[in-house]
Amino acid sequence: MAISGSRKFLSRSFSTLSPHPLRVCIVGSRADGFYTAEKLLKTHQGSQVDIIDRLPTPFGLVRSGVALDHLETKNVINQFSRVAQRCMFLGNITLGSSISLAELRELYHV
């Protein structure tokens, strides 16, 4: 119930007509992070999405943990790369030591 209320608040407060773009930080650049970024960018046009990760490169195990003979799975990197062109990836950042949750909350809406 609280989540539903939050969605309504976000939709009203950060509509595409708002002069202030929605600023979102996603922690983790695995598949779930990029799918979330893709959905946010589609839903809230003009939003600014940053993705931070403790690793220096994005895409998590899709990049480094999928065998070469699983081409269908590897092809999602193309989809994630298109999303990455519309947001900013910041690698080598560890939540808690490189930046605190309080600092993230000051910098981003969500």
Buried (B, 14 or more C-beta within 10 A) or exposed (E): EEEEEEEEEBEEEBEEEEEEBBBBBBBBBBBEBBBBBBEBBEEBEBBBBBBBBBBEEBBBEBBEEBEEEEEEBBEBBEBBEEBBEBBEBBEEBEBEEEBEEEEBEEEBBB
